[in-house]
Amino acid sequence: MNVNIPITNITFLMQKSISLYTYESLYAEILPNVTLICFILGFIGFIGNIFTFLQPNLRWNNCCIYMLCSSIVDIIHLTINIFPNYVKKNDALGLPWNMSFSLCKMNYFLYSFLPQLSINLLLLSIIDRYACTCALTSWTHRLNQLKMVPRLILMMICISGIFSIYSPILGNNEPALCGYHEQNIYGILNVFFNGILQPIVILIFVLLTYRNIRQSRQRVGGMVKPGVNRFRNQFIVMIITQVLITAIFSLQWMIIQTYVLFNIGLGKSNDNLLLLAFLFALSNKIYPFNNVKSFYFSILTSKSYRQTFIKGLKKIFSRQRLY
């Protein structure tokens, strides 16, 4: 028996299948490759940072110590939380977070704690640069003392841990659904701590540092001698660039996450739901580039960092020639 199907219905079905097929191909082919690229760039950047920050002229600089610790936390986060998402399609690979209740809760905690700690350590570097620009008589200037480094790092570990407690408490209690279908309050707190609070604090210290630099130049009549505080100023530019890029990544993630969070349940059409799902997944894949950028922007923005890196490479090649 022949059945006549209206042309409009056929067109609608074709458009629907094309939209679904496009989304599935993007989600299955493009997004996993973004994760792989993120991990590869992050690993290369980690090696570059370790190599550069451990050079004799940088290893005892407070700012470099904070950035080195941040880079170590970055590679731990990429290895434990990000890269397993790429290999999860293979049943034999990946971390067993969904095998028990305790492992699932640990996954929620680490997924929140490590990115927060990384950005908080980067925040310490801009606080250190801010302290450099304060008056010698100011109590803030004491933060530049080397003995304060382990104390401030320990303080940031505690703060990051406290701000991450909500994650295992409000995360999914079913190990089989670990990482999926969380409560709305979980998403709201996640956006607040990672997408609003940290960028605001970062921008505050950037503005305070900029204000101190302007005031110091005004006190000397706008005359800056060549070579004076050149090393300090280059690192100030490098750190400000780092934290501003961090704020931009965090803010784009916050905007998309908030939009999806408040629009996913409003009875949208299938195409709109697919678009929301794709934007949500894409923002989660782009956000880990916060943990990748350090080495590359340091090379681009700091002549001292670049010269130290090149000088270290030359030492290695010269030793190899001797042998």
C-alpha positions in Angstrom: 0.0 0.0 0.0 1.4 3.4 -1.0 1.5 6.1 1.6 1.8 9.7 0.6 4.0 11.7 3.0 3.8 15.5 2.7 7.0 17.2 1.4 7.2 19.4 4.5 7.3 16.4 6.8 10.1 14.9 4.7 12.1 18.1 4.8 11.6 18.4 8.6 12.8 14.8 9.1 15.8 15.4 6.9 16.7 18.6 8.7 16.3 16.8 12.1 18.5 13.9 11.0 21.2 16.3 9.6 21.2 18.3 12.8 21.5 15.2 14.9 24.2 13.7 12.7 26.2 17.0 12.7 26.0 17.1 16.5 27.0 13.5 16.9 30.0 13.9 14.5 31.2 17.0 16.3 30.8 15.4 19.7 32.4 12.2 18.7 35.2 13.4 16.4 36.0 17.1 17.1 35.6 17.5 20.8 37.8 14.4 21.8 40.6 15.8 19.6 40.3 19.1 21.4 41.0 17.2 24.6 44.0 15.4 23.1 45.4 18.7 21.8 44.9 20.3 25.2 46.8 17.4 26.9 49.7 17.4 24.4 50.2 21.2 24.6 49.9 21.1 28.4 52.6 18.4 28.7 54.9 20.3 26.4 54.3 23.5 28.3 54.9 21.7 31.6 58.3 20.4 30.5 59.1 24.0 29.3 58.1 25.6 32.6 60.0 23.0 34.7 63.1 23.5 32.5 62.9 27.3 32.6 61.9 28.0 36.2 64.6 25.7 37.6 67.3 27.7 35.9 69.7 29.3 38.5 68.5 32.9 37.9 64.8 32.1 38.3 64.6 29.2 40.8 64.6 31.4 43.9 62.2 34.0 42.6 58.9 33.9 44.5 56.8 34.6 41.5 58.5 31.8 39.5 58.0 29.4 42.4 54.3 30.1 42.4 54.1 29.6 38.6 56.1 26.4 38.8 53.8 25.0 41.5 50.8 26.0 39.3 52.3 24.3 36.3 52.7 21.1 38.4 49.1 21.2 39.5 48.1 21.8 35.9 49.7 18.6 34.6 48.3 16.6 37.4 44.8 18.0 36.5 45.3 17.3 32.8 46.5 13.7 33.5 43.9 12.7 36.1 40.8 14.6 35.1 41.1 15.6 31.4 43.1 13.0 29.4 41.0 10.0 30.7 38.0 11.6 29.0 39.8 11.1 25.7 40.6 7.5 26.3 37.3 6.7 28.0 35.9 5.3 24.7 38.2 2.4 25.2 36.8 0.2 28.0 40.3 -1.0 29.0 41.5 2.6 29.6 40.6 5.5 31.8 40.4 5.9 35.6 37.8 3.8 37.5 35.9 6.7 39.1 32.5 5.0 38.5 33.4 1.8 40.3 32.5 2.8 43.8 30.8 5.6 45.8 34.1 6.8 47.4 36.0 6.9 44.0 33.2 8.9 42.5 33.3 11.5 45.3 37.0 11.7 45.0 36.6 12.4 41.3 34.2 15.3 42.0 36.6 16.7 44.6 39.7 16.5 42.4 37.8 17.9 39.4 37.0 21.0 41.4 40.1 21.2 43.7 42.9 21.0 41.1 41.7 23.7 38.7 41.0 26.0 41.7 44.4 25.4 43.2 46.1 26.1 39.9 44.4 29.5 39.4 44.9 30.3 43.1 48.7 29.7 42.8 48.7 31.9 39.7 46.8 34.5 41.8 49.7 34.3 44.3 52.1 35.3 41.5 50.1 38.5 40.8 49.9 39.2 44.5 53.7 38.9 44.7 54.1 41.3 41.8 51.6 43.6 43.5 53.7 43.5 46.7 56.8 44.4 44.7 55.1 47.6 43.7 54.1 48.6 47.2 56.2 50.9 49.5 59.0 49.3 51.4 57.3 50.3 54.7 54.1 48.6 53.7 53.2 45.3 55.5 52.3 43.9 52.0 56.0 44.2 51.0 56.8 41.4 53.5 54.9 39.0 51.2 58.0 39.1 49.0 60.1 37.3 51.6 61.1 33.8 50.6 60.0 32.4 53.9 56.4 33.4 53.1 56.2 31.2 50.0 55.5 27.8 51.7 53.0 29.5 54.1 51.1 31.2 51.2 51.0 28.0 49.2 49.7 26.0 52.2 47.1 28.7 52.7 46.0 28.4 49.1 45.8 24.6 49.3 43.5 25.0 52.3 41.3 27.7 50.6 41.0 25.6 47.5 40.1 22.5 49.5 37.4 24.4 51.5 35.9 25.9 48.3 35.8 22.4 46.7 33.9 20.7 49.5 30.6 21.4 47.8 31.5 19.3 44.8 31.6 15.8 46.4 28.6 16.7 48.6 26.3 17.8 45.8 27.7 15.5 43.1 25.8 12.5 41.9 25.6 9.7 44.4 25.3 7.0 41.8 28.7 5.7 40.8 27.4 4.6 37.4 26.4 8.2 36.7 29.5 9.8 38.2 30.0 13.2 36.5 26.5 13.5 35.0 23.0 14.7 36.1 24.1 16.9 39.0 21.7 19.1 40.9 21.2 22.7 39.8 22.8 24.0 43.0 26.0 22.1 42.0 26.1 24.0 38.7 25.4 27.3 40.4 28.2 26.9 43.0 30.6 25.6 40.3 30.0 28.8 38.2 30.3 31.0 41.2 33.6 29.7 42.6 35.3 29.0 39.2 33.7 31.5 36.9 32.9 34.5 39.0 34.9 34.7 42.3 38.4 33.9 40.9 38.2 36.3 37.9 37.0 39.1 40.1 39.8 38.6 42.6 42.4 38.4 39.8 41.1 41.6 38.1 41.2 43.4 41.5 44.9 42.6 42.0 45.7 43.5 38.4 44.1 46.9 38.9 45.9 47.4 42.2 49.2 46.6 40.6 48.6 48.9 37.7 47.6 51.7 40.2 50.9 51.2 42.1 53.0 51.3 39.0 51.3 54.6 37.8 51.8 56.2 41.3 55.4 55.2 41.4 56.0 56.7 38.0 54.3 59.9 39.0 56.4 60.2 42.1 59.6 60.3 40.0 58.0 62.7 37.5 57.4 60.1 34.8 61.1 59.6 34.2 62.1 55.9 34.1 65.8 55.2 33.6 66.7 52.4 31.1 67.4 49.2 32.8 65.9 50.1 36.2 63.6 47.4 37.5 63.5 45.9 33.9 63.5 42.3 35.2 60.6 43.1 37.6 58.6 45.0 35.0 58.9 42.2 32.4 57.6 39.7 34.9 54.8 42.0 35.9 53.7 42.2 32.2 54.0 38.4 31.9 51.9 37.7 35.0 49.3 40.3 34.2 48.9 38.7 30.7 48.6 35.3 32.3 46.0 36.3 34.8 44.0 38.3 32.3 43.9 35.3 29.9 42.9 33.1 32.8 40.0 35.5 33.6 38.9 35.5 30.0 38.8 31.7 29.8 36.9 31.6 33.1 34.4 34.3 32.1 33.6 32.6 28.8 33.1 29.3 30.6 30.9 31.0 33.2 28.7 32.8 30.6 28.1 29.6 28.6 27.5 27.4 31.7 25.1 30.0 33.2 23.2 30.3 29.9 22.9 26.5 29.5 22.0 26.0 33.2 19.0 28.4 33.1 17.8 27.5 29.6 18.1 23.7 29.4 14.7 23.1 31.0 12.6 25.7 29.2 11.0 23.4 26.7 13.3 24.3 23.8 13.1 22.6 20.4 15.3 19.7 19.6 17.7 21.8 17.6 18.1 24.3 20.4 18.7 21.5 22.9 21.4 20.0 20.6 23.0 23.5 20.4 22.9 23.9 24.2 24.4 20.5 24.7 27.2 21.2 22.2 27.9 24.6 23.7 28.0 23.1 27.2 30.4 20.3 26.0 32.6 22.8 24.0 33.0 25.2 26.9 34.1 22.3 29.2 36.7 21.3 26.5 38.0 24.8 26.1 38.2 25.6 29.8 41.2 23.2 30.5 43.3 25.4 28.2 43.5 27.6 31.3 45.9 24.8 32.4 47.9 24.9 29.2 48.7 28.6 28.4 51.4 29.4 31.0 54.5 28.4 29.0 53.4 29.8 25.7 52.3 33.2 27.0 55.4 33.4 29.1 57.6 32.9 26.0 55.6 35.5 24.1 55.4 38.2 26.8 58.6 38.0 28.8 62.1 38.6 27.3 63.8 37.4 30.5 61.8 34.2 30.4 62.6 33.7 26.7 66.3 34.4 27.2 66.5 32.0 30.2 64.8 29.3 28.2 67.1 29.7 25.2 70.2 30.0 27.4 69.3 26.7 29.1 68.9 25.0 25.8 72.3 26.2 24.6 73.9 24.8 27.8 72.4 21.4 27.1 73.5 21.3 23.4 77.0 22.5 24.4 77.4 19.7 26.9 76.2 17.1 24.4 78.9 18.4 21.9 81.6 17.9 24.6 80.6 14.3 25.0 
